[in-house]
Amino acid sequence: MIESGEVESISDLARRLRLDSSFVAKTIRLAALAPDIIEAIFDGQEPDGLSLKSMRRDIPLSWHDQRVELGAPHVSR
């Protein structure tokens, strides 16, 4: 909705979805996860202790830093 211009901001999106804007902002950050972390999660191979709650905190944008912080070593495929 943001990318298409249907809503102009996270606040607008939150209002439209009837969700707290903080929740929406934290959830949107998950779109910036490293592809190998996403794939590991889909494959059920996520690092021990990794949870949605832990991923909603401030996650670095750098994929390398994400792997370090979340305990997900880079996986070459």
Secondary structure, 3 states (H helix, E strand, C coil): CCCCCCCCCHHHHHHHHCCCHHHHHHHHHHHHCCHHHHHHHHCCCCCCCCCHHHHCCCCCCCHHHHHHHHCCCCCCC
